[in-house]
Amino acid sequence: MKKIKINGGKELEGTIKISGAKNSAVALVPASLLSDEIATIDNIPNISDIDALNEILEYLGAKVVRKDSKMIIDQTNLKNKEIPEAKAKKLRASYYFMSALLGKYKHVEMYFPGGCSIGARPIDQTLKGYRALGAKIIENGNKFIIDADELIGNEVCLDMPSVGATVNTILVAVKAHGTTTILNAAKEPEIVNVATFLNNMGAQIVGAGTSEITIKGVSKLGTGFIEVIPDRIEAGTYTIAGALIGNKLKIENIIPEHIESLTSKLKEMNVPIEIHNDYLIVSKTDKMKKATIKTQGYPGFPTDLQQPMTTLLIGCEGTSILEETIYENRFQNIPFLNEMGADIIIDKRKIHINGPKKLLGKEVIATDLRAGACLVLAGLKASGTTVIKEVEHILRGYENIIEKLANVGADIILVDE
């Protein structure tokens, strides 16, 4: 069983380079199935989620070559067959395969996707998109059998701006007859990355990054190339680390506007931070002001940074309030932070963080990916030794997290016990 062991209190100084975005890559890989030829994705992060997607690609008959950060996917011998439950439940993003296969073959059989246990994560909005384009859906327990005699473009108005539903509707609509319009679409940069990839292969998608996306169906997609955008959540996580315990810590290979909701909040809190074209420099301060934060879809404060941000708020003067509006079960990190010395009260979808408090190293559990990141940050700040169990959650979303932190001064190792 792998664990992360951290001896805290070590100042972070130097440079961390941000990898390709996990949330883009896990959609781009299934989107490649819509090509009828060869697709190439560069700047792929080396994380276990990509390994799981690679496994599904090869199961379906795609030929995959991975070299350094590049992934070349040959679809010419692809076969549409049922994706087994054991493969589908490894990660949430497996449902992008469901949409790509439906869009390409008008038939798919697959099981409900997996992923972190952070609350209800229904796929009702994705299914709404399928039905609007003419698909018929049979649910048999956890298994979905989805058929369409023909996929016909239509208007799809999402009940909420869901990233998953937006991407899934795009994937199904790309080869549908006629024009599809997605209203109340999510605006995240990862959606723009996916739409650009599909357009590079010959799709006709306009409006990605806005609340209205239009897709004019095409009959064929050819070769395509895309570079995965820098990971804004990884960038945000390490920026928070710098605010916690950094001394002019440089975070490079970023798109500053993608993390503006975080950096503007850090400036409000009196954190020393300099923003440049593709990097930032951040340092700790002894006088952090309290903050009020509410998670929202892009360009608002991201839910994926809520848990890491909680660690920083522990050091603020006064009571900070953090409201989670996306997932109802994203406070599983709080009991562990309280064990380490925090004073955090859960009030339904809000937490009240009373500070400043000092943290002491403890044995804790990473219940999900971003909770794990939160606990890594807490371990870096805490006095003494922190041991984090169930770290597979962390490793599936952060490329080389141990090496990146160790290279800037953290006393952190991965142990196998």
C-alpha positions as CSV (number, residue, x, y, z in Angstrom):
1,M,0.0,0.0,0.0
2,K,1.5,3.3,-1.1
3,K,1.7,6.3,1.3
4,I,3.0,9.8,1.1
5,K,5.2,10.8,4.0
6,I,5.9,14.5,4.6
7,N,8.2,16.2,7.2
8,G,6.6,19.6,7.2
9,G,7.8,23.2,7.7
10,K,10.3,23.2,4.8
11,E,10.3,26.4,2.7
12,L,9.5,26.0,-1.0
13,E,11.8,27.9,-3.3
14,G,12.6,27.4,-7.0
15,T,10.4,26.6,-10.0
16,I,7.5,24.2,-10.6
17,K,6.5,23.6,-14.2
18,I,2.8,22.9,-14.8
19,S,1.8,19.8,-16.8
20,G,-1.0,19.3,-19.3
21,A,-4.5,19.6,-17.9
22,K,-5.9,16.4,-16.6
23,N,-9.5,17.6,-17.2
24,S,-8.7,18.3,-20.8
25,A,-6.6,15.2,-21.5
26,V,-9.3,12.8,-20.2
27,A,-11.8,14.3,-22.7
28,L,-9.4,14.6,-25.6
29,V,-8.3,11.0,-25.5
30,P,-11.9,9.6,-26.0
31,A,-12.7,12.4,-28.5
32,S,-9.9,11.0,-30.7
33,L,-12.2,8.0,-31.5
34,L,-14.3,10.3,-33.7
35,S,-11.3,10.5,-36.1
36,D,-11.5,8.0,-39.0
37,E,-7.7,8.1,-39.3
38,I,-4.9,9.1,-36.9
39,A,-5.0,11.6,-34.1
40,T,-2.1,13.1,-32.1
41,I,-2.3,14.6,-28.7
42,D,0.8,16.4,-27.2
43,N,1.5,17.5,-23.6
44,I,-0.4,14.5,-22.2
45,P,0.2,14.3,-18.4
46,N,1.7,11.1,-17.0
47,I,-1.0,10.2,-14.6
48,S,-2.9,7.0,-13.9
49,D,-6.2,8.3,-15.4
50,I,-4.5,8.4,-18.8
51,D,-3.3,4.9,-18.3
52,A,-6.9,3.8,-17.7
53,L,-8.1,5.5,-20.8
54,N,-5.2,4.0,-22.8
55,E,-6.3,0.6,-21.6
56,I,-9.9,1.2,-23.0
57,L,-8.5,2.5,-26.3
58,E,-6.5,-0.6,-26.8
59,Y,-9.4,-2.8,-25.7
60,L,-11.5,-1.2,-28.5
61,G,-8.8,-2.0,-31.1
62,A,-7.0,1.4,-31.4
63,K,-3.3,1.3,-31.9
64,V,-1.7,3.7,-29.4
65,V,1.9,4.9,-29.3
66,R,3.1,6.9,-26.3
67,K,6.4,8.7,-26.4
68,D,7.3,11.2,-23.8
69,S,4.2,13.5,-23.5
70,K,2.9,12.6,-26.9
71,M,0.1,10.1,-27.7
72,I,-0.6,9.0,-31.3
73,I,-3.9,7.1,-31.7
74,D,-4.6,5.1,-34.9
75,Q,-8.4,4.4,-35.2
76,T,-8.4,2.5,-38.5
77,N,-9.0,-0.9,-36.8
78,L,-11.4,0.3,-34.1
79,K,-14.2,-2.0,-33.0
80,N,-17.4,-0.9,-31.3
81,K,-17.9,-3.3,-28.4
82,E,-19.2,-3.2,-24.9
83,I,-16.8,-1.6,-22.4
84,P,-16.7,-3.8,-19.3
85,E,-17.7,-2.4,-16.0
86,A,-14.3,-3.0,-14.5
87,K,-12.8,-0.6,-17.0
88,A,-15.5,1.9,-17.0
89,K,-15.6,2.4,-13.3
90,K,-12.0,3.3,-12.9
91,L,-12.7,7.0,-13.7
92,R,-15.5,9.4,-14.3
93,A,-14.2,10.4,-17.7
94,S,-14.9,7.0,-19.1
95,Y,-18.3,8.3,-20.1
96,Y,-16.7,10.4,-22.8
97,F,-16.1,7.1,-24.6
98,M,-19.9,6.4,-24.4
99,S,-20.5,9.7,-26.3
100,A,-17.7,9.2,-28.9
101,L,-18.9,5.7,-29.7
102,L,-22.5,6.7,-29.9
103,G,-21.6,9.6,-32.2
104,K,-19.5,7.4,-34.4
105,Y,-21.5,4.2,-34.6
106,K,-25.0,5.3,-33.3
107,H,-24.8,2.4,-30.8
108,V,-23.0,1.9,-27.5
109,E,-23.1,-0.4,-24.6
110,M,-21.3,0.7,-21.4
111,Y,-21.5,0.8,-17.6
112,F,-22.0,3.8,-15.4
113,P,-18.7,5.7,-15.0
114,G,-16.7,5.7,-11.8
115,G,-14.5,8.5,-10.3
116,C,-14.1,10.2,-6.9
117,S,-16.9,9.9,-4.3
118,I,-17.6,13.6,-3.9
119,G,-21.4,13.5,-4.0
120,A,-24.1,12.8,-6.5
121,R,-22.7,12.9,-10.0
122,P,-25.6,12.0,-12.2
123,I,-25.4,11.9,-16.0
124,D,-29.0,13.0,-16.5
125,Q,-27.9,16.1,-18.5
126,T,-25.7,13.9,-20.8
127,L,-28.7,11.6,-21.4
128,K,-30.9,14.6,-22.1
129,G,-28.5,15.5,-24.9
130,Y,-28.5,12.0,-26.3
131,R,-32.4,11.9,-26.3
132,A,-32.6,15.4,-28.0
133,L,-30.5,14.1,-30.9
134,G,-32.7,11.0,-31.3
135,A,-31.1,8.3,-29.2
136,K,-33.1,5.7,-27.3
137,I,-31.7,4.7,-23.9
138,I,-32.2,1.4,-22.0
139,E,-30.9,1.4,-18.5
140,N,-30.3,-2.1,-17.0
141,G,-28.9,-1.6,-13.6
142,N,-25.5,0.1,-14.0
143,K,-25.5,-0.7,-17.8
144,F,-26.6,1.6,-20.6
145,I,-27.6,0.4,-24.0
146,I,-28.0,3.4,-26.3
147,D,-29.2,3.3,-30.0
148,A,-30.1,5.8,-32.6
149,D,-31.4,5.0,-36.1
150,E,-30.0,8.4,-37.0
151,L,-28.6,11.2,-35.0
152,I,-30.3,14.5,-35.9
153,G,-29.1,17.9,-34.8
154,N,-31.4,19.7,-32.3
155,E,-31.5,22.4,-29.6
156,V,-30.2,21.1,-26.2
157,C,-30.8,23.4,-23.3
158,L,-28.9,22.1,-20.3
159,D,-30.5,22.5,-16.8
160,M,-27.1,23.6,-15.5
161,P,-23.8,24.4,-17.2
162,S,-22.2,21.0,-16.7
163,V,-18.8,20.4,-18.2
164,G,-19.4,16.7,-18.7
165,A,-22.7,17.2,-20.4
166,T,-21.4,20.0,-22.6
167,V,-18.5,17.8,-23.9
168,N,-20.7,14.7,-24.3
169,T,-23.3,16.6,-26.3
170,I,-20.5,18.0,-28.6
171,L,-19.1,14.5,-29.1
172,V,-22.5,13.1,-30.1
173,A,-23.4,16.1,-32.3
174,V,-20.2,16.3,-34.4
175,K,-21.3,13.6,-36.8
176,A,-25.1,14.1,-36.5
177,H,-27.2,15.3,-39.4
178,G,-27.9,19.0,-39.3
179,T,-27.1,21.6,-36.7
180,T,-27.1,21.2,-32.9
181,T,-27.2,24.2,-30.5
182,I,-26.2,23.8,-26.9
183,L,-27.7,26.4,-24.6
184,N,-26.5,27.1,-21.1
185,A,-23.2,25.4,-22.0
186,A,-20.3,25.3,-19.6
187,K,-17.5,27.7,-20.5
188,E,-14.4,26.0,-19.1
189,P,-11.1,26.2,-21.0
190,E,-11.0,22.4,-21.3
191,I,-14.1,22.5,-23.5
192,V,-12.4,25.0,-25.8
193,N,-9.4,22.6,-26.0
194,V,-11.7,19.7,-27.0
195,A,-13.6,21.7,-29.6
196,T,-10.3,23.0,-31.1
197,F,-9.1,19.4,-31.4
198,L,-12.3,18.3,-33.2
199,N,-12.2,21.3,-35.5
200,N,-8.6,20.4,-36.4
201,M,-10.0,17.0,-37.6
202,G,-12.7,18.7,-39.7
203,A,-15.6,19.3,-37.3
204,Q,-17.6,22.6,-37.4
205,I,-18.0,23.9,-33.9
206,V,-18.3,27.5,-33.0
207,G,-19.0,29.2,-29.6
208,A,-16.9,26.9,-27.3
209,G,-16.0,28.9,-24.2
210,T,-19.4,30.7,-24.3
211,S,-22.8,29.7,-23.1
212,E,-24.1,28.9,-26.6
213,I,-22.2,26.4,-28.7
214,T,-23.3,25.5,-32.3
215,I,-22.2,22.2,-34.0
216,K,-22.8,21.6,-37.7
217,G,-22.6,17.9,-38.3
218,V,-20.1,16.4,-40.7
219,S,-19.8,12.9,-42.2
220,K,-16.1,12.4,-41.7
221,L,-13.2,13.4,-39.5
222,G,-9.6,13.0,-40.6
223,T,-6.3,13.4,-38.9
224,G,-5.9,15.9,-36.2
225,F,-3.4,17.4,-33.7
226,I,-3.9,19.2,-30.4
227,E,-1.7,20.2,-27.5
228,V,-3.2,19.8,-24.0
229,I,-3.6,23.2,-22.3
230,P,-1.7,23.7,-19.0
231,D,-3.5,22.4,-16.0
232,R,-5.2,25.3,-14.2
233,I,-6.0,23.1,-11.2
234,E,-2.5,21.9,-10.8
235,A,-1.3,25.5,-11.3
236,G,-3.7,26.7,-8.6
237,T,-2.7,23.9,-6.2
238,Y,1.0,24.8,-6.4
239,T,0.2,28.5,-6.2
240,I,-1.6,27.8,-2.9
241,A,1.4,25.9,-1.8
242,G,3.5,29.0,-2.4
243,A,1.1,31.1,-0.5
244,L,1.4,28.7,2.4
245,I,5.1,28.1,2.6
246,G,6.8,29.6,-0.4
247,N,9.8,32.0,-0.8
248,K,9.4,33.5,-4.3
249,L,8.2,30.1,-5.6
250,K,7.9,30.3,-9.4
251,I,4.9,28.5,-11.1
252,E,5.6,28.4,-14.8
253,N,3.8,27.2,-18.0
254,I,0.5,28.7,-16.9
255,I,-2.3,30.7,-18.6
256,P,-2.9,33.4,-16.0
257,E,-6.5,34.2,-17.0
258,H,-7.4,30.5,-16.4
259,I,-6.6,31.0,-12.6
260,E,-7.6,34.6,-12.2
261,S,-10.4,33.7,-9.8
262,L,-7.7,32.3,-7.5
263,T,-5.0,34.9,-7.9
264,S,-7.4,37.8,-7.5
265,K,-8.6,36.2,-4.2
266,L,-5.0,35.7,-3.0
267,K,-4.3,39.4,-3.6
268,E,-7.4,40.3,-1.5
269,M,-5.9,38.1,1.2
270,N,-2.6,40.0,1.2
271,V,-0.6,37.2,-0.4
272,P,2.5,38.5,-2.2
273,I,2.0,37.4,-5.8
274,E,3.4,38.6,-9.1
275,I,1.6,37.7,-12.4
276,H,3.6,37.5,-15.6
277,N,2.7,36.3,-19.2
278,D,3.2,32.6,-18.6
279,Y,4.3,32.3,-15.0
280,L,3.8,33.8,-11.5
281,I,5.9,34.2,-8.4
282,V,4.3,33.7,-5.0
283,S,5.5,33.9,-1.4
284,K,4.0,33.2,2.1
285,T,3.0,36.0,4.5
286,D,2.4,36.1,8.2
287,K,-0.6,38.4,7.9
288,M,-3.2,36.8,5.7
289,K,-6.7,38.4,5.7
290,K,-9.8,36.2,6.0
291,A,-11.8,35.4,2.9
292,T,-15.2,34.5,1.6
293,I,-15.3,32.1,-1.3
294,K,-18.1,30.5,-3.3
295,T,-17.4,27.8,-5.9
296,Q,-18.9,28.4,-9.3
297,G,-18.5,27.2,-12.9
298,Y,-15.7,28.9,-14.9
299,P,-14.7,31.8,-14.8
300,G,-15.8,31.6,-11.1
301,F,-13.8,29.9,-8.3
302,P,-13.3,26.2,-9.3
303,T,-14.7,23.5,-7.1
304,D,-11.5,21.5,-7.7
305,L,-9.5,24.2,-5.8
306,Q,-12.0,24.4,-2.9
307,Q,-10.3,21.7,-0.8
308,P,-6.7,22.8,-1.4
309,M,-7.8,26.4,-0.6
310,T,-9.2,25.3,2.7
311,T,-5.7,24.5,3.9
312,L,-4.6,28.1,3.2
313,L,-7.6,29.6,5.0
314,I,-6.6,27.9,8.2
315,G,-3.8,30.4,8.5
316,C,-5.9,33.5,8.0
317,E,-6.8,35.9,10.7
318,G,-10.5,35.7,11.7
319,T,-13.2,33.5,10.3
320,S,-13.2,32.6,6.6
321,I,-16.3,31.2,4.9
322,L,-16.2,28.8,2.0
323,E,-19.3,27.7,0.2
324,E,-19.4,24.6,-2.1
325,T,-22.2,24.9,-4.7
326,I,-21.2,22.1,-7.1
327,Y,-20.8,18.9,-5.1
328,E,-22.5,18.2,-1.8
329,N,-19.9,15.8,-0.4
330,R,-16.7,17.7,-0.9
331,F,-15.9,18.2,2.8
332,Q,-14.4,14.8,3.5
333,N,-11.1,16.4,4.1
334,I,-12.3,18.5,7.0
335,P,-12.2,15.9,9.9
336,F,-8.6,15.2,9.0
337,L,-7.7,18.9,9.0
338,N,-9.4,19.3,12.4
339,E,-7.3,16.4,13.7
340,M,-4.2,18.2,12.6
341,G,-5.2,21.3,14.6
342,A,-7.6,23.3,12.4
343,D,-10.9,24.7,13.7
344,I,-13.4,24.2,10.9
345,I,-17.2,23.9,11.3
346,I,-19.3,22.3,8.6
347,D,-22.7,24.1,8.1
348,K,-24.5,22.3,5.3
349,R,-22.8,23.4,2.0
350,K,-20.6,25.9,3.8
351,I,-17.6,25.7,6.1
352,H,-16.4,28.2,8.6
353,I,-12.6,28.3,9.1
354,N,-11.5,30.0,12.3
355,G,-7.9,31.1,12.3
356,P,-5.1,31.4,12.4
357,K,-4.3,27.9,13.6
358,K,-1.1,25.9,13.6
359,L,-1.1,22.4,12.1
360,L,0.6,19.3,13.5
361,G,1.5,16.2,11.4
362,K,-0.9,13.2,11.7
363,E,-1.8,10.1,9.8
364,V,-4.6,11.0,7.4
365,I,-6.5,9.5,4.4
366,A,-7.0,10.9,0.9
367,T,-10.7,10.3,0.3
368,D,-10.6,11.7,-3.2
369,L,-8.2,13.5,-5.6
370,R,-8.6,17.1,-4.4
371,A,-9.0,16.1,-0.7
372,G,-5.7,14.4,-1.1
373,A,-4.1,17.6,-2.6
374,C,-5.5,19.5,0.4
375,L,-3.8,17.1,2.8
376,V,-0.5,17.3,1.0
377,L,-0.6,21.0,1.4
378,A,-1.5,20.6,5.1
379,G,1.4,18.2,5.5
380,L,3.8,20.7,3.9
381,K,2.7,23.4,6.4
382,A,2.4,21.3,9.5
383,S,5.0,20.7,12.2
384,G,6.2,17.2,12.4
385,T,5.4,14.2,10.1
386,T,2.3,13.7,8.1
387,V,1.5,10.3,6.5
388,I,-1.2,10.2,3.8
389,K,-2.9,6.9,3.0
390,E,-4.9,5.9,-0.1
391,V,-2.7,8.1,-2.3
392,E,-3.8,6.5,-5.5
393,H,-6.4,9.3,-5.7
394,I,-3.7,11.9,-5.7
395,L,-1.4,10.1,-8.2
396,R,-4.2,9.8,-10.8
397,G,-4.5,13.6,-11.1
398,Y,-1.1,15.2,-10.4
399,E,1.8,14.3,-12.6
400,N,5.1,13.7,-10.6
401,I,3.7,15.5,-7.6
402,I,6.4,14.0,-5.3
403,E,9.3,15.0,-7.6
404,K,7.9,18.5,-8.3
405,L,7.6,19.3,-4.6
406,A,10.9,17.7,-3.6
407,N,12.7,19.7,-6.2
408,V,11.6,23.0,-4.6
409,G,12.6,22.0,-1.1
410,A,9.8,19.8,0.3
411,D,10.7,16.8,2.5
412,I,8.3,14.4,0.8
413,I,8.6,10.8,-0.3
414,L,6.4,8.0,-1.6
415,V,6.7,4.9,0.4
416,D,5.3,1.4,-0.3
417,E,4.4,-0.5,2.8
